[in-house]
């Protein structure tokens, strides 16, 4: 799944700069901020990760008032805590990037939040951006504007979308009924539908599931 999330994030950054090429432009009257960039980027990512809620700069009261730039999750539950995004604009400081990665791992990937994926996005322009994405306790992928290929299309398969939403609702209902319920099979089915939704072949799915990408 990390391969798919990396493709989604790269596609979303490209789509944002394509739709709003002046998103980072400063004028005599207006100074653009990382918060504003995060707001618009979250809207682009949501076109791909449509089965989850997204929130920006929210405060987690029970977790030392931590405030991530973007999260994809379901509100009111820790079930399906999926993605945390930290953003830096016009920044090339490796120590800041590493700090964001450490912060995500420490603050968001530990129990009980246990977010599945984290990412650091550095955005300078349409032709100059970089993404580091990592999975809780597992793989890491890096991509950037020079290496990124094969833009993901916005999903339009209504049948798969409907089935995916159904599995998500079943997962949430099962956890609501019993917080300790094992929903791993349902979550696996969600992953499989996501692969199909974005056109991965059976062989590619096997490779992804085998952790080779």
N, CA and C of each residue as an Amber inpcrd file, in Angstrom:
protein
   639
   0.8110000  -1.2190000   0.0000000   0.0000000   0.0000000   0.0000000
   0.8500000   1.2770000   0.0000000   2.0560000   1.2020000   0.5450000
   2.9000000   2.4050000   0.5950000   3.2050000   2.9200000  -0.8100000
   3.3300000   1.9990000  -1.7710000   3.5550000   2.3810000  -3.1620000
   2.3780000   3.2010000  -3.6770000   1.1640000   2.7610000  -3.3720000
  -0.0420000   3.4580000  -3.8180000  -0.1390000   4.8360000  -3.1680000
   0.1380000   4.9150000  -1.8650000   0.0590000   6.1920000  -1.1640000
   1.0920000   7.1760000  -1.7220000   2.2800000   6.6930000  -2.0350000
   3.3070000   7.5570000  -2.6350000   2.8350000   8.1080000  -3.9720000
   2.1850000   7.2520000  -4.7740000   1.6630000   7.7000000  -6.0710000
   0.5370000   8.7170000  -5.8910000  -0.3100000   8.4820000  -4.8960000
  -1.3990000   9.4150000  -4.6130000  -0.8500000  10.7840000  -4.2160000
   0.1460000  10.7950000  -3.3290000   0.6970000  12.0600000  -2.8590000
   1.4100000  12.8170000  -3.9840000   2.2040000  12.0960000  -4.7690000
   2.8750000  12.7460000  -5.9000000   1.8820000  13.3110000  -6.8960000
   0.8480000  12.5410000  -7.1930000  -0.1850000  13.0010000  -8.1250000
  -0.9130000  14.2200000  -7.5700000  -1.1630000  14.2230000  -6.2690000
  -1.8850000  15.3340000  -5.6400000  -1.0720000  16.6200000  -5.6740000
   0.2440000  16.5240000  -5.4360000   1.0950000  17.7140000  -5.5030000
   1.1130000  18.2710000  -6.9230000   1.2590000  17.3940000  -7.9050000
   1.2530000  17.8370000  -9.3050000  -0.0790000  18.4910000  -9.6680000
  -1.1830000  17.8530000  -9.2650000  -2.5010000  18.4040000  -9.5700000
  -2.7030000  19.7730000  -8.9250000  -2.2010000  19.9410000  -7.6990000
  -2.3450000  21.2390000  -7.0390000  -1.6050000  22.3270000  -7.8010000
  -0.3690000  22.0770000  -8.1630000   0.3930000  23.0900000  -8.9000000
  -0.1820000  23.3300000 -10.2900000  -0.7800000  22.2990000 -10.9020000
  -1.4100000  22.4590000 -12.2110000  -2.6670000  23.3100000 -12.1030000
  -3.4820000  23.0310000 -11.0900000  -4.7420000  23.7570000 -10.9070000
  -4.5380000  25.1520000 -10.3430000  -3.4840000  25.3090000  -9.5280000
  -3.2160000  26.6030000  -8.8960000  -1.7160000  26.9110000  -8.9690000
  -1.2320000  27.2640000 -10.1370000   0.2200000  27.4650000 -10.3070000
   0.7930000  28.5820000  -9.4460000  -0.0520000  29.4770000  -8.9450000
   0.4320000  30.5800000  -8.1180000   0.2450000  30.3050000  -6.6260000
   0.0570000  29.0580000  -6.2430000  -0.2690000  28.7100000  -4.8550000
   0.8220000  29.1440000  -3.8760000   2.0660000  29.2280000  -4.3290000
   3.1610000  29.6480000  -3.4400000   3.6650000  31.0540000  -3.7500000
   2.9620000  31.7580000  -4.6260000   3.4150000  33.0870000  -5.0370000
   3.1300000  34.1330000  -3.9620000   4.1200000  34.9570000  -3.6790000
   3.9610000  36.0650000  -2.7410000   3.7580000  37.3640000  -3.5240000
   2.8870000  38.2300000  -3.0260000   2.6740000  39.5360000  -3.6390000
   2.9030000  40.6220000  -2.5940000   2.7710000  41.8600000  -3.0050000
   2.9370000  42.9680000  -2.0610000   1.8190000  42.9920000  -1.0270000
   0.7060000  42.3150000  -1.3390000  -0.4450000  42.3190000  -0.4430000
  -0.6530000  41.0010000   0.3080000  -0.1200000  39.9200000  -0.2410000
  -0.4340000  38.6000000   0.3170000   0.8180000  37.7530000   0.4660000
   0.9650000  37.1500000   1.6420000   2.0390000  36.1960000   1.8820000
   1.4340000  34.8080000   2.0270000   1.8200000  33.8890000   1.1710000
   1.3090000  32.5310000   1.2440000   1.9690000  31.7940000   2.4090000
   1.2270000  30.8780000   3.0170000   1.7230000  30.1520000   4.1750000
   1.6470000  28.6510000   3.9460000   2.3730000  27.9060000   4.7750000
   2.2850000  26.4470000   4.7060000   0.8850000  25.9720000   5.0650000
   0.2120000  26.6810000   5.9600000  -1.1510000  26.3040000   6.3200000
  -2.0660000  26.3910000   5.1050000  -1.9310000  27.4600000   4.3370000
  -2.7640000  27.6180000   3.1420000  -2.4540000  26.5250000   2.1240000
  -1.1690000  26.2400000   1.9330000  -0.7760000  25.1700000   1.0110000
  -1.3520000  23.8360000   1.4760000  -1.2790000  23.5770000   2.7910000
  -1.8030000  22.3210000   3.3330000  -3.2990000  22.1980000   3.0850000
  -4.0240000  23.2980000   3.2500000  -5.4760000  23.2940000   3.0190000
  -5.7990000  22.8490000   1.5940000  -5.1340000  23.4430000   0.6330000
  -5.4300000  23.1290000  -0.7630000  -4.9000000  21.7440000  -1.1520000
  -3.7550000  21.3610000  -0.5990000  -3.2330000  20.0330000  -0.9020000
  -4.1410000  18.9490000  -0.3300000  -4.6640000  19.1640000   0.8760000
  -5.5760000  18.1860000   1.4760000  -6.7920000  17.9530000   0.5840000
  -7.2850000  19.0100000  -0.0460000  -8.4200000  18.8600000  -0.9550000
  -8.0660000  18.0100000  -2.1680000  -6.8320000  18.1250000  -2.6450000
  -6.4010000  17.3060000  -3.7860000  -6.2280000  15.8450000  -3.3680000
  -5.6020000  15.6180000  -2.2140000  -5.4100000  14.2470000  -1.7370000
  -6.7590000  13.5700000  -1.5030000  -7.7310000  14.3490000  -1.0010000
  -9.0480000  13.7920000  -0.6840000  -9.7700000  13.2550000  -1.9140000
  -9.4040000  13.7180000  -3.0850000 -10.0090000  13.1780000  -4.3080000
  -9.5970000  11.7290000  -4.5270000  -8.4640000  11.3420000  -3.9630000
  -7.9560000   9.9730000  -4.0720000  -8.3120000   9.1450000  -2.8290000
  -8.0910000   9.7170000  -1.6460000  -8.3880000   8.9950000  -0.3940000
  -9.7620000   9.4590000   0.0890000 -10.7580000   9.1910000  -0.7110000
 -12.1000000   9.7340000  -0.5050000 -12.8730000   9.0120000   0.5910000
 -12.4170000   7.8460000   1.0090000 -13.1570000   7.0540000   1.9900000
 -12.8580000   7.4640000   3.4350000 -11.9930000   8.4560000   3.6030000
 -11.6380000   8.9290000   4.9430000 -11.9000000  10.4220000   5.0740000
 -12.0200000  10.9000000   6.3210000 -12.0730000  12.3350000   6.5830000
 -10.6680000  12.9070000   6.5360000 -10.5510000  14.1930000   6.2190000
  -9.2460000  14.8460000   6.3470000  -9.4030000  16.1110000   7.1710000
  -8.4040000  16.3760000   7.9960000  -8.4050000  17.5630000   8.8400000
  -7.0260000  18.2050000   8.8070000  -7.0190000  19.5230000   9.0600000
  -5.7950000  20.3150000   8.9670000  -5.5390000  21.0280000  10.2830000
  -4.3160000  20.8740000  10.7830000  -3.8660000  21.6350000  11.9510000
  -4.7970000  21.4550000  13.1490000  -5.3480000  20.2410000  13.2930000
  -6.2080000  19.9770000  14.4430000  -5.3540000  19.7680000  15.6960000
  -5.9490000  20.0310000  16.8440000  -5.2560000  19.8560000  18.1170000
  -5.7350000  18.5790000  18.7870000  -4.8050000  17.7110000  19.1650000
  -5.1310000  16.4900000  19.8870000  -4.9450000  16.7390000  21.3860000
  -6.0440000  16.9900000  22.0880000  -5.9690000  17.4100000  23.4890000
  -5.3460000  16.3460000  24.3860000  -5.6450000  15.1090000  24.1260000
  -5.1220000  14.0410000  24.9830000  -3.7140000  13.6070000  24.5810000
  -3.1310000  14.3020000  23.6040000  -1.7920000  13.9290000  23.1220000
  -0.8940000  15.1720000  23.0700000  -0.8480000  15.8670000  24.2060000
   0.0320000  17.0300000  24.3850000  -0.2070000  18.1100000  23.3300000
  -1.4670000  18.2380000  22.8960000  -1.8710000  19.2930000  21.9650000
  -1.0520000  19.2870000  20.6730000  -0.7590000  18.0970000  20.2010000
  -0.0230000  17.9820000  18.9430000  -0.8900000  18.4560000  17.7890000
  -0.2570000  19.0620000  16.7900000  -1.0080000  19.6450000  15.6750000
  -0.3340000  19.2810000  14.3580000  -0.7720000  18.2210000  13.7290000
  -0.1940000  17.8560000  12.4320000  -0.7140000  18.7860000  11.3440000
   0.0130000  18.8850000  10.2460000  -0.4520000  19.7240000   9.1380000
  -1.7130000  19.1340000   8.5040000  -1.6780000  17.8330000   8.1710000
  -2.8400000  17.1640000   7.5740000  -2.9320000  15.7600000   8.1520000
  -4.1450000  15.3110000   8.4470000  -4.3560000  13.9030000   8.7800000
  -5.5280000  13.3630000   7.9640000  -5.4300000  12.0900000   7.5940000
  -6.5290000  11.3550000   6.9760000  -6.9140000  10.2320000   7.9230000
  -8.1870000  10.2390000   8.3350000  -8.6580000   9.3380000   9.3870000
 -10.1750000   9.3020000   9.3340000 -10.8000000   8.6560000  10.3010000
 -12.2340000   8.7850000  10.5340000 -12.4230000   9.4610000  11.8820000
 -13.1740000  10.5530000  11.8860000 -13.3490000  11.3210000  13.1140000
 -14.0880000  10.5050000  14.1720000 -13.6800000  10.6720000  15.4310000
 -14.3650000  10.0330000  16.5400000 -13.9240000   8.6220000  16.8450000
 -12.9180000   8.1270000  16.1320000 -12.4210000   6.7740000  16.3650000
 -10.9640000   6.6990000  15.9290000 -10.2070000   5.7820000  16.5110000
  -8.8330000   5.5500000  16.0640000  -8.7710000   4.4750000  14.9730000
  -9.9110000   3.8370000  14.7020000  -9.9580000   2.8500000  13.6360000
  -9.7130000   3.5400000  12.2950000  -8.8420000   2.9770000  11.4920000
  -8.4960000   3.5080000  10.1690000  -7.7410000   4.8350000  10.2440000
  -7.0050000   5.0780000  11.3390000  -6.0440000   6.1890000  11.3380000
  -5.0140000   5.8910000  10.2580000  -4.9880000   6.7060000   9.2150000
  -4.3050000   6.2950000   7.9810000  -3.0310000   7.0690000   7.6610000
  -3.1230000   8.3960000   7.6230000  -1.9970000   9.1650000   7.0790000
  -1.8080000  10.4770000   7.8260000  -0.5430000  10.7810000   8.1530000
  -0.1490000  12.0740000   8.7300000   0.8170000  12.7480000   7.7660000
   0.5700000  14.0240000   7.4790000   1.4000000  14.7680000   6.5280000
   1.9740000  16.0000000   7.2080000   3.2810000  16.1690000   7.1100000
   3.9390000  17.4060000   7.5370000   4.5310000  18.0760000   6.2960000
   4.3690000  19.3980000   6.2100000   4.7250000  20.1360000   5.0000000
   5.7250000  21.2360000   5.3080000   6.6860000  21.3740000   4.4310000
   7.6010000  22.5120000   4.4470000   7.5840000  23.1270000   3.0460000
   7.4270000  24.4420000   2.9780000   7.4510000  25.1450000   1.6890000
   8.7150000  25.9990000   1.5930000   9.3370000  25.9580000   0.4250000
  10.5480000  26.7520000   0.1870000  11.6140000  26.4810000   1.2350000
  11.7760000  25.2130000   1.5510000  12.7220000  24.8270000   2.5950000
  13.5820000  23.6790000   2.0920000  14.8730000  23.7880000   2.2950000
  15.7720000  22.7290000   1.8330000  16.6620000  22.2370000   2.9760000
  16.1830000  22.4220000   4.2030000  16.9760000  22.0720000   5.3780000
  16.7050000  20.6220000   5.7540000  17.6940000  19.7780000   5.5630000
  17.5280000  18.3480000   5.8220000  17.1980000  18.0700000   7.2850000
  17.7300000  18.8770000   8.1850000  17.4590000  18.6600000   9.6030000
  15.9840000  18.8940000   9.9220000  15.3430000  19.8640000   9.2480000
  13.9130000  20.1140000   9.4490000  13.0840000  18.9470000   8.9410000
  13.4840000  18.3780000   7.8080000  12.7770000  17.2270000   7.2440000
  12.8870000  16.0470000   8.1970000  14.0930000  15.7860000   8.6710000
  14.2990000  14.6710000   9.5980000  13.5410000  14.8890000  10.9040000
  13.4500000  16.1450000  11.3320000  12.6870000  16.4490000  12.5360000
  11.2150000  16.1070000  12.3480000  10.6570000  16.4750000  11.1870000
   9.2560000  16.1630000  10.9040000   9.0180000  14.6550000  10.9110000
   9.9390000  13.9090000  10.3270000   9.7990000  12.4480000  10.2730000
   9.8420000  11.8510000  11.6790000  10.8030000  12.3110000  12.4840000
  10.8900000  11.8150000  13.8720000   9.6300000  12.1740000  14.6490000
   9.1240000  13.3790000  14.4220000   7.9260000  13.8340000  15.1270000
   6.7220000  12.9710000  14.7750000   6.5690000  12.6620000  13.5160000
   5.4450000  11.8140000  13.1010000   5.5550000  10.4360000  13.7420000
   6.7400000   9.8530000  13.6820000   6.9210000   8.5080000  14.2450000
   6.6590000   8.4950000  15.7450000   7.1150000   9.5150000  16.4340000
   6.9770000   9.5550000  17.8960000   5.5640000   9.9160000  18.3260000
   4.9850000  10.9180000  17.6670000   3.7160000  11.4660000  18.1390000
   2.4830000  10.8010000  17.5390000   2.6180000  10.2190000  16.3550000
   1.4260000   9.7730000  15.6360000   1.3880000   8.2870000  15.3240000
   2.5360000   7.6330000  15.3280000   2.5610000   6.2230000  14.9570000
   2.6180000   5.2870000  16.1610000   2.7200000   5.8560000  17.3530000
   2.7150000   5.0370000  18.5550000   1.2750000   4.7990000  19.0120000
   1.0860000   3.8140000  19.8850000  -0.2500000   3.5790000  20.4250000
  -0.6560000   4.7670000  21.2940000  -1.9450000   5.1650000  21.3140000
  -3.0420000   4.4460000  20.6850000  -3.4470000   5.0300000  19.3280000
  -2.7960000   6.0940000  18.9210000  -3.1440000   6.6870000  17.6230000
  -2.7860000   5.7420000  16.4810000  -1.5570000   5.2540000  16.4780000
  -1.1190000   4.2070000  15.5440000  -1.4510000   4.5090000  14.0900000
  -1.1250000   5.7200000  13.6430000  -1.3190000   6.0260000  12.2260000
  -0.4620000   5.1050000  11.3650000  -1.0020000   4.7160000  10.2300000
  -0.3470000   3.7050000   9.3920000   0.7950000   4.2850000   8.5590000
   0.5840000   5.4790000   8.0190000   1.5930000   6.1010000   7.1650000
   1.8880000   7.5230000   7.6200000   3.1310000   7.9480000   7.3890000
   3.5190000   9.3200000   7.6210000   4.2810000   9.8230000   6.4160000
   4.2450000  11.1350000   6.2010000   4.9980000  11.6730000   5.0750000
   5.4830000  13.0930000   5.3450000   6.6650000  13.3740000   4.8480000
   7.2080000  14.7240000   4.8350000   7.1970000  15.2130000   3.3860000
   6.5500000  16.3530000   3.1510000   6.4790000  16.9230000   1.8040000
   7.2010000  18.2650000   1.7920000   8.1510000  18.3840000   0.8930000
   8.8590000  19.6460000   0.6690000   8.3720000  20.2030000  -0.6610000
   7.7780000  21.3900000  -0.6440000   7.1970000  21.9590000  -1.8590000
   7.7790000  23.3460000  -2.1310000   8.4280000  23.4700000  -3.2600000
   8.9820000  24.7610000  -3.6560000   8.3040000  25.2900000  -4.9130000
   7.9790000  24.3790000  -5.8470000   7.2960000  24.7410000  -7.0810000
   6.8370000  23.4590000  -7.7590000   6.1170000  23.5900000  -8.8630000
   5.6480000  22.4180000  -9.6040000   6.8020000  21.5360000 -10.0300000
   7.9320000  22.1470000 -10.3320000   9.0840000  21.3990000 -10.8210000
  10.1430000  21.1490000  -9.7520000   9.8010000  21.4280000  -8.5170000
  10.7770000  21.2540000  -7.4400000  10.0540000  20.8890000  -6.1400000
   9.8100000  19.5970000  -5.9530000   9.1920000  19.1010000  -4.7310000
   9.7500000  17.7190000  -4.4220000   9.6160000  17.3210000  -3.1650000
  10.1300000  16.0140000  -2.7460000   9.2270000  15.4430000  -1.6550000
   9.0540000  14.1300000  -1.6810000   8.1930000  13.4430000  -0.7260000
   8.9540000  12.2640000  -0.1320000   8.9090000  12.1510000   1.1890000
   9.3810000  10.9600000   1.8880000   8.1870000  10.3590000   2.6030000
   7.8670000   9.1120000   2.2930000   6.7300000   8.4530000   2.9260000
   7.1900000   7.1730000   3.5970000   6.6560000   6.9030000   4.7860000
   7.0950000   5.7310000   5.5390000   5.8880000   5.0870000   6.2210000
   5.9810000   3.7880000   6.4010000   4.9150000   3.0060000   7.0140000
   5.2880000   2.6740000   8.4540000   4.3030000   2.6060000   9.3270000
   4.5550000   2.3130000  10.7330000   5.3140000   0.9990000  10.8750000
   6.5340000   1.0810000  11.3840000   7.3450000  -0.1100000  11.6160000
   7.8170000  -0.8080000  10.3590000   7.8120000  -0.0930000   9.2040000
   8.1540000  -0.8160000   7.9850000   8.8470000   0.0040000   6.9210000
   8.3010000  -0.0210000   5.7210000   8.9660000   0.4760000   4.5160000
   9.0290000   1.9940000   4.4460000   9.9350000   2.4770000   3.5780000
  10.0510000   3.9080000   3.2960000  10.3010000   4.0940000   1.8080000
   9.6620000   5.1090000   1.2290000   9.8330000   5.4330000  -0.1830000
  10.0990000   6.9300000  -0.3050000  10.9890000   7.2920000  -1.2020000
  11.2130000   8.6950000  -1.5290000  10.9090000   8.9160000  -3.0050000
  10.2910000  10.0440000  -3.3130000  10.0580000  10.4180000  -4.6980000
  10.1520000  11.9290000  -4.8030000  10.3410000  12.4190000  -6.0170000
  10.4430000  13.8590000  -6.2020000   9.9980000  14.2350000  -7.6140000
  10.0090000  15.5300000  -7.8840000   9.4980000  16.0390000  -9.1500000
  10.2820000  15.5220000 -10.3520000  11.5420000  15.1680000 -10.1730000
  12.3490000  14.6720000 -11.2880000  12.1000000  13.1910000 -11.5670000
  11.8540000  12.4220000 -10.5120000  11.7210000  10.9700000 -10.6500000
  10.2860000  10.4910000 -10.8230000   9.3110000  11.3040000 -10.4300000
   7.9260000  10.8450000 -10.3960000   7.3790000  10.6260000 -11.8080000
   6.7070000   9.4880000 -11.9870000   6.1290000   9.1480000 -13.2940000
   4.7230000   8.5920000 -13.0920000   3.9500000   8.5970000 -14.1760000
   2.6420000   7.9250000 -14.2090000   1.6720000   8.4930000 -13.1830000
   1.1810000   9.6830000 -13.4890000   0.1940000  10.3470000 -12.6520000
  -1.0540000   9.4810000 -12.4870000  -1.5200000   9.3260000 -11.2510000
  -2.7560000   8.5830000 -11.0020000  -3.9600000   9.3990000 -11.4730000
  -4.9180000   8.7680000 -12.1550000  -6.1670000   9.4670000 -12.4840000
  -7.0690000   9.5500000 -11.2600000  -7.9570000  10.5380000 -11.2310000
  -8.9620000  10.6080000 -10.1730000  -9.9030000   9.4180000 -10.3530000
 -10.1650000   8.6340000  -9.2990000 -10.9860000   7.4200000  -9.4470000
 -12.4180000   7.7310000  -9.8670000 -12.9170000   6.9340000 -10.8300000
 -14.2780000   7.1320000 -11.3260000 -15.0820000   5.8390000 -11.3630000
 -14.5000000   4.7280000 -10.9100000 -15.1980000   3.4460000 -10.9470000
 -16.2430000   3.3990000  -9.8320000 -17.4890000   3.7010000 -10.1780000
 -18.5490000   3.8360000  -9.1690000 -18.7810000   2.5350000  -8.4040000
 -18.6650000   1.4030000  -9.1040000 -18.9090000   0.1180000  -8.4600000
 -17.8590000  -0.1540000  -7.3880000 -16.5870000   0.0460000  -7.7240000
 -15.5170000  -0.1740000  -6.7560000 -15.5870000   0.8280000  -5.6140000
 -15.9210000   2.0750000  -5.9300000 -16.0410000   3.1060000  -4.9020000
 -17.1130000   2.7240000  -3.8930000 -18.2530000   2.2670000  -4.3890000
 -19.3540000   1.8780000  -3.5140000 -18.9790000   0.6840000  -2.6310000
 -18.3190000  -0.3070000  -3.2300000 -17.9080000  -1.4920000  -2.4680000
 -16.8740000  -1.1260000  -1.4170000 -15.9480000  -0.2540000  -1.7670000
 -14.9220000   0.1960000  -0.8260000 -15.5560000   0.8960000   0.3740000
 -16.4950000   1.7760000   0.1080000 -17.1840000   2.4680000   1.1910000
 -17.9200000   1.4770000   2.0890000 -18.4730000   0.4290000   1.4980000
 -19.1870000  -0.5910000   2.2600000 -18.2570000  -1.2990000   3.2370000
 -17.0550000  -1.6840000   2.7670000 -16.0860000  -2.3510000   3.6380000
 -15.6040000  -1.4270000   4.7570000 -15.4360000  -0.1430000   4.4330000
 -15.0460000   0.8300000   5.4520000 -16.1150000   0.9150000   6.5390000
 -17.3780000   0.9980000   6.1270000 -18.4730000   1.0830000   7.0990000
 -18.5740000  -0.1840000   7.9460000 -18.3380000  -1.3370000   7.3370000
 -18.3560000  -2.5920000   8.0870000 -17.2490000  -2.6210000   9.1360000
 -16.0670000  -2.1200000   8.7520000 -14.9330000  -2.0770000   9.6850000
 -15.2550000  -1.1930000  10.8830000 -15.8020000  -0.0070000  10.6140000
 -16.1350000   0.9200000  11.6900000 -17.2350000   0.3550000  12.5890000
 -18.2210000  -0.2720000  11.9830000 -19.3270000  -0.8410000  12.7640000
 -18.8390000  -1.9670000  13.6710000 -17.9440000  -2.7950000  13.1630000
 -17.4180000  -3.9090000  13.9500000 -16.6110000  -3.3980000  15.1380000
 -15.8120000  -2.3550000  14.9120000 -15.0200000  -1.7740000  16.0020000
 -15.8980000  -1.0490000  17.0180000 -16.9850000  -0.4490000  16.5330000
 -17.8970000   0.2380000  17.4460000 -18.5950000  -0.7570000  18.3630000
 -18.9370000  -1.9040000  17.8000000 -19.5870000  -2.9480000  18.5790000
 -18.6330000  -3.5700000  19.5900000 -17.3740000  -3.7430000  19.1410000
 -16.3640000  -4.3300000  20.0140000 -15.0100000  -3.7000000  19.6790000
 -14.5370000  -2.7750000  20.5040000 -13.2670000  -2.0810000  20.2160000
 -12.0790000  -3.0150000  20.0200000 -12.1530000  -4.2230000  20.5840000
 -11.0490000  -5.1730000  20.4610000 -11.2370000  -6.1520000  19.3000000
 -12.2570000  -5.9490000  18.5040000 -12.5370000  -6.8690000  17.3890000
 -11.4090000  -6.8450000  16.3660000 -11.1340000  -7.9930000  15.7800000
 -10.1150000  -8.1140000  14.7430000 -10.7320000  -7.7420000  13.3980000
 -10.2870000  -6.6310000  12.8260000 -10.8140000  -6.1800000  11.5330000
  -9.7680000  -6.2990000  10.4260000  -8.7500000  -7.1040000  10.6540000
  -7.6400000  -7.1880000   9.6940000  -8.0970000  -7.6870000   8.3250000
  -9.0500000  -8.6360000   8.2890000  -9.5180000  -9.1530000   7.0040000
 -10.2830000  -8.0860000   6.2300000 -11.0930000  -7.3090000   6.9290000
 -11.8090000  -6.2240000   6.2640000 -10.8310000  -5.1660000   5.7560000
  -9.8250000  -4.8590000   6.5580000  -8.8400000  -3.8630000   6.1440000
  -8.0210000  -4.3620000   4.9540000  -7.7780000  -5.6600000   4.8980000
  -7.0840000  -6.2390000   3.7480000  -7.9350000  -6.1030000   2.4900000
  -9.2520000  -6.3130000   2.6410000 -10.1520000  -6.1590000   1.4960000
 -10.1920000  -4.7140000   1.0060000 -10.1040000  -3.7700000   1.9530000
 -10.0470000  -2.3560000   1.5740000  -8.7970000  -2.0940000   0.7400000
  -7.6490000  -2.6130000   1.1950000  -6.4010000  -2.4500000   0.4390000
  -6.5300000  -3.0210000  -0.9630000  -7.0870000  -4.2170000  -1.0670000
  -7.2160000  -4.8700000  -2.3690000  -8.0800000  -4.0540000  -3.3170000
  -9.1530000  -3.4610000  -2.7880000 -10.0170000  -2.6340000  -3.6250000
  -9.3170000  -1.3540000  -4.0630000  -8.4930000  -0.8050000  -3.1750000
  -7.7320000   0.3940000  -3.5410000  -6.7710000   0.0780000  -4.6910000
  -6.1040000  -1.0890000  -4.6120000  -5.2090000  -1.4860000  -5.7070000
  -5.9730000  -1.5400000  -7.0220000  -7.1310000  -2.1460000  -7.0050000
  -7.9270000  -2.2800000  -8.2250000  -8.4240000  -0.9140000  -8.7050000
  -8.8020000  -0.0770000  -7.7600000  -9.3180000   1.2390000  -8.1010000
  -8.2980000   2.0540000  -8.8850000  -7.0170000   1.8660000  -8.5490000
  -5.9690000   2.6190000  -9.2280000  -5.2500000   1.8060000 -10.2950000
  -5.8870000   0.7030000 -10.7160000  -5.4440000   0.0100000 -11.9100000
  -4.2320000  -0.8710000 -11.7700000  -3.8910000  -1.2950000 -10.5440000
  -2.7700000  -2.2080000 -10.3800000  -3.1710000  -3.6110000 -10.8380000
  -2.2800000  -4.2930000 -11.5050000  -2.5400000  -5.6480000 -11.9670000
  -2.3920000  -6.6330000 -10.8150000  -2.8450000  -7.8770000 -11.0540000
  -2.7110000  -8.9140000 -10.0380000  -1.2470000  -9.1320000  -9.6620000
  -0.3610000  -9.0840000 -10.6500000   1.0620000  -9.2880000 -10.3790000
   1.6260000  -8.1340000  -9.5590000   1.1980000  -6.9150000  -9.8740000
   1.6580000  -5.7560000  -9.1040000   1.1440000  -5.8150000  -7.6670000
  -0.0850000  -6.2890000  -7.5030000  -0.6370000  -6.4290000  -6.1670000
   0.1950000  -7.4100000  -5.3470000   0.5780000  -8.5190000  -5.9540000
   1.3970000  -9.5070000  -5.2550000   2.7370000  -8.9170000  -4.8440000
   3.3130000  -8.1100000  -5.7370000   4.6020000  -7.4940000  -5.4350000
   4.4580000  -6.5170000  -4.2720000   3.3970000  -5.6820000  -4.3210000
   3.1660000  -4.7230000  -3.2480000   2.9120000  -5.4120000  -1.9250000
   2.0670000  -6.4330000  -1.9400000   1.7420000  -7.1610000  -0.7150000
   2.9690000  -7.9010000  -0.1590000   3.8830000  -8.2550000  -1.0690000
   5.0800000  -8.9400000  -0.6400000   6.1390000  -8.0090000  -0.1120000
   5.8410000  -6.7000000  -0.1340000   6.7850000  -5.7380000   0.4340000
   7.9880000  -5.4640000  -0.4390000   7.8620000  -5.7150000  -1.7630000
   9.0030000  -5.5340000  -2.6500000   9.0320000  -4.1590000  -3.3030000
   8.0230000  -3.3080000  -3.0000000   8.0460000  -1.9670000  -3.5720000
   8.0430000  -0.9340000  -2.4770000
